[in-house]
Amino acid sequence: MIINGTDYTLYIIRALSVIGIAALEYFICLKSKKKANRQVLLFIPFFILVAALVIYGSETNGSFLDLRAATTAMLTVWALLCAVGQFIGWFSYKLKYENEKDEIPRDCPMAKQ
């Protein structure tokens, strides 16, 4: 997407991925019974970082324009943004559902006084 001569495609892809991962993390937290299953999306930033390391460690063909470091930096920033999106989804779930206290009605005969 080019607006006024500037390409905003990477920014849009990164923003949509952060929003999508935050929504997916929130949905997984809603449906998951075990706390360990809530960290399943941590593989996404891990695999992005592995891809960045593979690109950085690959051999160059001796060309004049070597963009491995720039590509690795962009992928690392994307992995960090994905991790931030996961934190946003988990934190919004935590604020809404895990801070609710189970209140016992006072008129219940079995309630602790």
GUFIDREN-762748 format. One record per atom (N, C-alpha, C): x, z, y; residue in one letter. Coordinates in steps of 0.001 Angstrom, whole numbers, padded with zeros to 6 digits, always signed. Atoms other than C-alpha are relative to their C-alpha. Layout:
BEGIN
XZYa ...
***
This chain:
BEGIN
+000851+000000-001166m +000000+000000+000000m +000901+000000+001234m -000833+000155-001186i +001627-001187+003192i -000886+000121+001234i +000722-000212-001252i +000361+000089+006537i +001014-000069+001134i -000880+000212-001152n +002033-001087+009749n +001446-000237-000422n -001338+000344+000442g +005021-002377+007795g +000713+001078-000800g -000609-001082+000762t +005671+000901+005944t -000717+000121-001337t +000559-000103+001340d +005183+001229+002194d -000256+001472-000330d +000398-001371+000302y +003266+004404+001313y -000363+000198-001470y +000398-000058+001397t +002902+003758-002418t +000531+001244-000691t -000573-001172+000665l +005287+006488-003585l -000649+001296+000476l +000638-001206-000525y +003694+009069-001307y -001398+000185-000594y +001352-000070+000561i +000222+008225-002585i +000055+000373-001472i -000130-000323+001429i +001331+008327-006224i +000369+001464-000183i -000399-001411+000121r +003010+011696-005728r -001153+000936+000366r +001114-000860-000401a +000020+013187-003913a -001098+000004-001061a +001028+000069+001043l -002429+011948-006545l +000437+000695-001283l -000459-000684+001203s -000249+013252-009357s -000040+001517+000168s +000071-001457-000234v -000038+016720-007780v -001449+000473-000073v +001417-000372+000036i -003816+016826-007283i -000543-000090-001424i +000464+000166+001379g -004465+015520-010797g +000539+001069-000927g -000579-001038+000852i -002075+017969-012434i -000578+001358+000333i +000619-001270-000366a -003545+020878-010466a -001401+000105-000593a +001345-000016+000590a -007049+019917-011593a +000060+000132-001514a -000142-000081+001448l -005904+019440-015181l +000437+001391-000439l -000441-001367+000318e -004123+022811-015198e -001158+000993+000144e +001159-000868-000195y -007242+024501-013828y -000987-000152-001156y +000911+000254+001110f -009379+022850-016524f +000543+000575-001301f -000598-000570+001212i -006949+023855-019273i -000089+001511+000021i +000116-001458-000095c -006939+027437-018012c -001434+000460-000255c +001406-000349+000245l -010751+027459-018082l -000331-000047-001484l +000379+000226+001387k -010978+026172-021654k +000882+000744-001004k -000947-000594+000928s -007985+027973-023183s -000323+001474-000251s +000201-001402+000356k -008450+031227-025045k +001322+000771+000023k -001308-000653+000054k -004734+032000-025483k +000781-000300+001274k -000799+000200-001204k -002394+032481-022570k +001150-000967-000239k -001117+000906+000293a +000351+030531-024336a -000403-001457+000124a +000455+001385-000111n -001763+027366-024337n -000095-000470+001445n +000126+000366-001408r -001941+027437-020558r +001279-000614+000555r -001264+000562-000462q +001706+026408-020263q +000306-001346-000623q -000244+001267+000680v +001283+023153-022189v +000402-001105+000976v -000338+001039-000972l +001601+021074-019022l +001414+000121+000553l -001385-000118-000458l +005119+022360-018398l +000893-001079-000598l -000769+001092+000565f +006271+019475-020554f +000085-001190+000945f -000016+001145-000921i +005428+017004-017792i +001228+000038+000912i -001218-000015-000813p +008131+018157-015326p +001269-000048-000852p -001162+000023+000875f +010499+018674-018249f +000362-001430-000384f -000274+001374+000385f +010155+015077-019420f +000414-000861+001196f -000424+000726-001195i +010471+013789-015853i +001463+000317+000309i -001400-000374-000229l +013728+015743-015472l +000913-000609-001055l -000795+000660+001045v +014964+014387-018811v +000185-001481+000341v -000112+001407-000408a +014205+010859-017578a +000990-000153+001154a -000950+000057-001115a +016140+011600-014376a +001432+000142-000497a -001346-000158+000546l +019128+012784-016386l +000448-001225-000779l -000337+001227+000735v +019000+009705-018606v +000381-001102+000977v -000314+001026-000995i +018961+007448-015556i +001343+000292+000664i -001253-000357-000669y +021797+009351-013895y +001204-000167-000929y -001104+000094+000944g +023909+009356-017041g +000208-001364-000595g -000147+001332+000572s +023412+005704-017879s +001195-000718+000626s -001164+000742-000482e +026299+003295-017512e -000435-001045+001020e +000270+001004-001012t +026425+001049-014512t +000678-001305-000402t -000582+001296+000330n +027165-002631-014768n +001012-000461+001044n -000999+000323-001006g +029575-002525-011860g -000561-000739+001202g +000594+000721-001120s +027135-003882-009317s +000289+000712+001315s -000264-000536-001338f +027475-003342-005604f -001011+001094+000370f +001067-000906-000384l +024152-001511-005253l -000354+000911-001175l +000259-000959+001074d +024046+001582-007475d -000999+001027+000531d +001061-000887-000478l +020764+003447-006972l -000353+001099-001006l +000297-001029+000997r +021026+005878-009885r -000183+001371+000644r +000106-001313-000639a +021568+008899-007638a -001294+000121+000804a +001242-000029-000782a +018648+007989-005361a -001215+000089-000915a +001106-000054+000957t +016357+007393-008341t -000096+001378-000634t -000016-001351+000576t +017419+010694-009889t -000547+001022+000997t +000501-000922-001017a +016723+012503-006614a -001513-000130+000160a +001453+000200-000138m +013253+010935-006320m -000748+000556-001203m +000660-000546+001196l +012388+011835-009927l +000053+001530-000024l -000102-001460-000052t +013630+015404-009425t -001014+000582+000979t +001016-000460-000964v +011439+015810-006342v -001387-000135-000601v +001306+000191+000638w +008501+014410-008311w -000246+001076-001050w +000150-001066+000994a +009125+016915-011127a -000306+001335+000676a +000284-001241-000729l +009197+019764-008613l -001418+000003+000563l +001372+000086-000502l +005951+018539-007061l -001013+000181-001133l +000887-000217+001149c +004350+018417-010526c -000055+001483-000365c -000025-001436+000277a +005469+022013-011109a -000797+000769+001057a +000795-000631-001067v +003955+022978-007736v -001490-000230-000245v +001400+000283+000329g +000705+021273-008746g -000504+000878-001136g +000390-000895+001091q +000651+023290-011960q -000178+001419+000511q +000130-001338-000561f +001229+026474-010006f -001282+000124+000824f +001231-000032-000796i -001630+025600-007645i -001218+000122-000908i +001125-000074+000939g -004013+025023-010565g -000085+001349-000684g -000003-001298+000663w -002939+028205-012338w -000379+001107+000988w +000269-001034-000984f -003061+030287-009141f -001458+000005+000424f +001421+000035-000359s -006549+029076-008218s -000863+000544-001133s +000716-000592+001136y -007740+029952-011736y +000168+001512+000013y -000283-001437-000006k -006075+033356-011485k -000796+000706+001095k +000756-000612-001092l -007715+034090-008134l -001485+000089-000319l +001441+000045+000211k -011173+033103-009322k -000447+000832-001198k +000523-000571+001235y -011410+034446-012869y +000723+001244-000498y -000700-001112+000622e -008696+036903-013831e +000015+001256+000855e +000030-001184-000841n -009106+039263-010893n -001364+000675+000013n +001308-000625+000072e -012751+039985-011658e +000068+001234-000894e +000004-001226+000790k -013261+043526-012886k -001296+000058-000796k +001184-000198+000821d -015615+044265-015719d -000636+001326+000420d +000650-001195-000495e -017944+046685-014009e -001069+000462-000983e +000993-000602+000883i -019991+049035-016147i -001078+000608+000885i +001064-000596-000809p -023381+049923-014718p -000016+001526-000160p +000009-001469+000018r -023646+053609-013817r -001179+000556-000786r +001169-000526+000699d -027080+053943-015409d +000104-000190-001509d -000188+000181+001438c -025688+053023-018837c +000349+001347-000634c -000250-001323+000588p -025786+056108-021105p +001375+000089-000678p -001287-000035+000693m -022550+055116-022884m +001183-000178+000966m -001076+000213-000957a -020556+054586-019672a +000734+001315+000240a -000801-001188-000306k -017709+056942-018893k -000325+000456+001415k +000364-000547-001305q -018581+059198-016038q +001222+000479+000737q 
***
